[in-house]
Amino acid sequence: MATHNLQNHTLNGDHCDSTVPSSKKPKLSSPATTTTTIISHSQIQSEFSHHDLSIARINNGSFGSCPQSVISAQKQWQLQFLCQPDHFYYNQLKPGILHSRSIVKSLINADHVDEVSLVDNATTAAAIVLQKSARSFYEGRYDKGDVAVMLHYAYGSVKKSVEAYVTRAGGRVIEVQLPFPVKSKEEIIAKFRKALEKGKENGKKVRLAVIDHVTSMPSVVIPIKELVKICREEGVDQVFVDAAHGIGCVDVDMKEIGPDFYTSNLYKWFFCPPSVAFLYSRKSSGQDNNDDLHHPVVSHEYGNGLAVESSWIGNRDYSAQLVVPSVLEFINKFPGGIEGIKKRNHEAVVEMGEMLVKEWGTHLGCPPEMCGSMVMVGLPVCLGIYSESDALKLRTHLRNNFGVEVPIYFRAPKDGEVDPVTGYARISHQVYNKVDDYYKFRDAINKIVSDGTTCACLPN
């Protein structure tokens, strides 16, 4: 393994390869940050010194990470509110949120700032979009039995939201059965086309497609541009892209992707504190998708557009929405900004994944080009991962006894498979990770295997 090269791109700082391709979108920097000195390795360590150093934290995908400088900025916003709440409400809150929305608008290459709303998380954004679809059924714009298509590997809370809103309103849901491991994007495209064909049987219409940009478990980068294009060709009314892992992990460009709705958390891969996400709603052909979009919490701003509704849903802490400028300042300390961070994270996580599967004689869950900053790594068959319960027991065992935090995925074997890999670890890479984090995980699994321990031996 080329550990020297890996060191160059895992530090994401002063030892990084600065020859990063320029972004298609302009780099957003204030005059104060354009001449900022590139962040050093020691400064990165200081920014994340609040992390538990006894843990190999290779699970950035679940909860993200927030640097100390952004936490400090958040505290300042909180103190400004507590110091003089009336002044804060009337003079600072809405302009501050508008500034954050404007930054996101430029980062995602949207046309209008009114297309960007800030909400708590992608789950909230999904509820907003799916409630709109439910109203279309209840109010007769959609017929009973019309179809919503979603991926089989959609996030659990989004599946529940589809059930709560679309199915209860009379819609029929078709899940796209995706393969795993995945060999190519063509496999996904073919399965998606079949699902749309099924949805249009008996004269029914596909009213909504819910498509992940990066699936959570198992983690795979979906060929989103191709699937959105197919939806347009096949007459799907609206496309909602659930990109909880989008911004900061993969390329996010609204003009290139072309969805009606797109949401991404800002706390997973964009360094915001929890909890904040954006919801993009496309304006086109004189139609405004925002017209019938409303925040689930109704407050005084109801009816003034989703972006304004979301900027005030009652007295609460809005600081996570207000620190986006501070996050951008932190990101721009790295070579290449967010594009450079994405590139180095991808290269590092693929290299670490390939090191691990070579060690264990297994395979990655998908080709490297279908990984973002996370990759699925096959675990040794002898661990005996035969159920979701086994996967959870192994994850807990790794945390409690080896100081390794990593999600474990169970894949049910297919008929006729001989000694299949049924357990996968989803490893992440973020700027704070070190090579030793992955060595610690490797050594933990090797120790479990050498001791003859299987999941059947682990406590519930």
Solvent accessible surface area in square Angstrom, and as a share of the most:
residue,aa,sasa,rsa
1,M,106,0.47
2,A,52,0.40
3,T,64,0.37
4,H,138,0.62
5,N,82,0.42
6,L,0,0.00
7,Q,80,0.36
8,N,51,0.26
9,H,20,0.09
10,T,2,0.01
11,L,10,0.05
12,N,0,0.00
13,G,1,0.01
14,D,74,0.38
15,H,108,0.48
16,C,17,0.10
17,D,71,0.37
18,S,81,0.52
19,T,107,0.62
20,V,25,0.14
21,P,93,0.58
22,S,108,0.70
23,S,41,0.26
24,K,169,0.72
25,K,29,0.12
26,P,105,0.66
27,K,119,0.50
28,L,40,0.20
29,S,40,0.26
30,S,56,0.36
31,P,122,0.77
32,A,87,0.67
33,T,11,0.06
34,T,90,0.52
35,T,122,0.71
36,T,46,0.27
37,T,117,0.68
38,I,74,0.37
39,I,5,0.03
40,S,27,0.17
41,H,52,0.23
42,S,72,0.46
43,Q,96,0.43
44,I,4,0.02
45,Q,96,0.43
46,S,69,0.44
47,E,19,0.09
48,F,7,0.03
49,S,68,0.44
50,H,86,0.38
51,H,21,0.10
52,D,88,0.46
53,L,151,0.75
54,S,72,0.46
55,I,49,0.25
56,A,2,0.01
57,R,73,0.27
58,I,0,0.00
59,N,10,0.05
60,N,1,0.01
61,G,0,0.00
62,S,30,0.19
63,F,156,0.65
64,G,2,0.02
65,S,8,0.05
66,C,13,0.08
67,P,0,0.00
68,Q,65,0.29
69,S,47,0.31
70,V,0,0.00
71,I,35,0.18
72,S,54,0.35
73,A,21,0.16
74,Q,25,0.11
75,K,108,0.46
76,Q,104,0.46
77,W,56,0.20
78,Q,58,0.26
79,L,102,0.51
80,Q,67,0.30
81,F,54,0.23
82,L,123,0.61
83,C,111,0.66
84,Q,91,0.41
85,P,57,0.36
86,D,89,0.46
87,H,88,0.39
88,F,9,0.04
89,Y,69,0.26
90,Y,162,0.62
91,N,83,0.43
92,Q,47,0.21
93,L,2,0.01
94,K,84,0.36
95,P,76,0.48
96,G,12,0.11
97,I,3,0.01
98,L,83,0.41
99,H,97,0.43
100,S,0,0.00
101,R,19,0.07
102,S,42,0.27
103,I,16,0.08
104,V,0,0.00
105,K,55,0.23
106,S,36,0.23
107,L,21,0.11
108,I,0,0.00
109,N,43,0.22
110,A,6,0.05
111,D,79,0.41
112,H,90,0.40
113,V,42,0.24
114,D,74,0.38
115,E,2,0.01
116,V,0,0.00
117,S,2,0.01
118,L,2,0.01
119,V,2,0.01
120,D,38,0.20
121,N,42,0.22
122,A,6,0.05
123,T,54,0.31
124,T,25,0.14
125,A,0,0.00
126,A,0,0.00
127,A,13,0.10
128,I,0,0.00
129,V,1,0.01
130,L,0,0.00
131,Q,39,0.17
132,K,27,0.11
133,S,5,0.03
134,A,7,0.06
135,R,58,0.21
136,S,7,0.05
137,F,9,0.04
138,Y,139,0.53
139,E,109,0.49
140,G,55,0.53
141,R,125,0.46
142,Y,25,0.10
143,D,88,0.45
144,K,126,0.53
145,G,20,0.19
146,D,4,0.02
147,V,0,0.00
148,A,4,0.03
149,V,0,0.00
150,M,4,0.02
151,L,0,0.00
152,H,66,0.30
153,Y,37,0.14
154,A,10,0.08
155,Y,110,0.42
156,G,45,0.43
157,S,36,0.24
158,V,3,0.01
159,K,57,0.24
160,K,138,0.59
161,S,12,0.08
162,V,3,0.02
163,E,95,0.43
164,A,42,0.32
165,Y,58,0.22
166,V,1,0.01
167,T,66,0.38
168,R,187,0.68
169,A,1,0.00
170,G,24,0.23
171,G,8,0.08
172,R,95,0.35
173,V,46,0.26
174,I,11,0.06
175,E,62,0.28
176,V,1,0.00
177,Q,102,0.45
178,L,16,0.08
179,P,25,0.16
180,F,6,0.02
181,P,40,0.25
182,V,7,0.04
183,K,164,0.69
184,S,38,0.24
185,K,83,0.35
186,E,103,0.46
187,E,56,0.25
188,I,1,0.00
189,I,29,0.15
190,A,51,0.39
191,K,81,0.34
192,F,0,0.00
193,R,100,0.36
194,K,132,0.56
195,A,8,0.06
196,L,2,0.01
197,E,109,0.49
198,K,104,0.44
199,G,0,0.00
200,K,76,0.32
201,E,93,0.41
202,N,146,0.75
203,G,69,0.67
204,K,69,0.29
205,K,113,0.48
206,V,5,0.03
207,R,29,0.11
208,L,4,0.02
209,A,0,0.00
210,V,1,0.01
211,I,0,0.00
212,D,5,0.03
213,H,9,0.04
214,V,5,0.03
215,T,1,0.01
216,S,17,0.11
217,M,54,0.24
218,P,0,0.00
219,S,3,0.02
220,V,6,0.03
221,V,27,0.15
222,I,3,0.01
223,P,13,0.08
224,I,6,0.03
225,K,91,0.39
226,E,55,0.25
227,L,0,0.00
228,V,4,0.03
229,K,124,0.53
230,I,6,0.03
231,C,0,0.00
232,R,87,0.32
233,E,99,0.44
234,E,57,0.26
235,G,54,0.52
236,V,8,0.05
237,D,57,0.30
238,Q,29,0.13
239,V,0,0.00
240,F,0,0.00
241,V,0,0.00
242,D,5,0.03
243,A,0,0.00
244,A,17,0.13
245,H,6,0.03
246,G,0,0.00
247,I,11,0.05
248,G,2,0.02
249,C,7,0.04
250,V,17,0.10
251,D,90,0.47
252,V,9,0.05
253,D,9,0.05
254,M,5,0.02
255,K,113,0.48
256,E,68,0.30
257,I,6,0.03
258,G,23,0.22
259,P,0,0.00
260,D,6,0.03
261,F,0,0.00
262,Y,0,0.00
263,T,0,0.00
264,S,0,0.00
265,N,5,0.03
266,L,0,0.00
267,Y,29,0.11
268,K,21,0.09
269,W,1,0.00
270,F,1,0.00
271,F,1,0.00
272,C,1,0.01
273,P,5,0.03
274,P,93,0.59
275,S,36,0.23
276,V,0,0.00
277,A,0,0.00
278,F,0,0.00
279,L,1,0.00
280,Y,9,0.03
281,S,1,0.01
282,R,62,0.23
283,K,64,0.27
284,S,40,0.26
285,S,113,0.73
286,G,87,0.84
287,Q,136,0.61
288,D,45,0.23
289,N,21,0.11
290,N,16,0.08
291,D,112,0.58
292,D,37,0.19
293,L,1,0.00
294,H,32,0.14
295,H,10,0.04
296,P,53,0.34
297,V,76,0.44
298,V,100,0.58
299,S,31,0.20
300,H,168,0.75
301,E,22,0.10
302,Y,114,0.43
303,G,52,0.50
304,N,88,0.45
305,G,29,0.28
306,L,1,0.01
307,A,10,0.08
308,V,53,0.30
309,E,8,0.03
310,S,2,0.02
311,S,8,0.05
312,W,36,0.13
313,I,26,0.13
314,G,23,0.22
315,N,119,0.61
316,R,79,0.29
317,D,75,0.39
318,Y,8,0.03
319,S,3,0.02
320,A,9,0.07
321,Q,4,0.02
322,L,2,0.01
323,V,0,0.00
324,V,0,0.00
325,P,40,0.25
326,S,33,0.21
327,V,0,0.00
328,L,17,0.08
329,E,84,0.38
330,F,2,0.01
331,I,1,0.01
332,N,10,0.05
333,K,49,0.21
334,F,1,0.00
335,P,11,0.07
336,G,38,0.36
337,G,2,0.02
338,I,26,0.13
339,E,38,0.17
340,G,0,0.00
341,I,0,0.00
342,K,19,0.08
343,K,68,0.29
344,R,3,0.01
345,N,0,0.00
346,H,54,0.24
347,E,61,0.27
348,A,0,0.00
349,V,0,0.00
350,V,17,0.09
351,E,32,0.14
352,M,0,0.00
353,G,0,0.00
354,E,81,0.36
355,M,23,0.10
356,L,0,0.00
357,V,18,0.10
358,K,173,0.73
359,E,85,0.38
360,W,29,0.10
361,G,69,0.66
362,T,26,0.15
363,H,74,0.33
364,L,27,0.14
365,G,0,0.00
366,C,6,0.04
367,P,27,0.17
368,P,48,0.30
369,E,134,0.60
370,M,11,0.05
371,C,9,0.06
372,G,5,0.05
373,S,0,0.00
374,M,2,0.01
375,V,0,0.00
376,M,0,0.00
377,V,0,0.00
378,G,0,0.00
379,L,1,0.01
380,P,16,0.10
381,V,61,0.35
382,C,75,0.45
383,L,1,0.01
384,G,7,0.07
385,I,5,0.03
386,Y,158,0.60
387,S,40,0.26
388,E,135,0.61
389,S,63,0.41
390,D,18,0.09
391,A,5,0.04
392,L,114,0.57
393,K,27,0.11
394,L,1,0.00
395,R,52,0.19
396,T,48,0.28
397,H,36,0.16
398,L,0,0.00
399,R,88,0.32
400,N,105,0.54
401,N,94,0.48
402,F,53,0.22
403,G,12,0.11
404,V,0,0.00
405,E,31,0.14
406,V,0,0.00
407,P,4,0.03
408,I,14,0.07
409,Y,34,0.13
410,F,37,0.15
411,R,17,0.06
412,A,63,0.49
413,P,71,0.44
414,K,115,0.49
415,D,151,0.78
416,G,76,0.73
417,E,69,0.31
418,V,130,0.75
419,D,109,0.57
420,P,29,0.18
421,V,16,0.09
422,T,13,0.08
423,G,3,0.03
424,Y,0,0.00
425,A,0,0.00
426,R,7,0.02
427,I,0,0.00
428,S,0,0.00
429,H,0,0.00
430,Q,1,0.00
431,V,2,0.01
432,Y,27,0.10
433,N,2,0.01
434,K,85,0.36
435,V,17,0.10
436,D,93,0.48
437,D,16,0.08
438,Y,0,0.00
439,Y,50,0.19
440,K,75,0.32
441,F,0,0.00
442,R,59,0.21
443,D,71,0.37
444,A,3,0.03
445,I,0,0.00
446,N,48,0.25
447,K,104,0.44
448,I,5,0.02
449,V,52,0.30
450,S,89,0.57
451,D,85,0.44
452,G,54,0.51
453,T,33,0.19
454,T,44,0.25
455,C,1,0.01
456,A,91,0.71
457,C,91,0.55
458,L,14,0.07
459,P,107,0.67
460,N,173,0.89
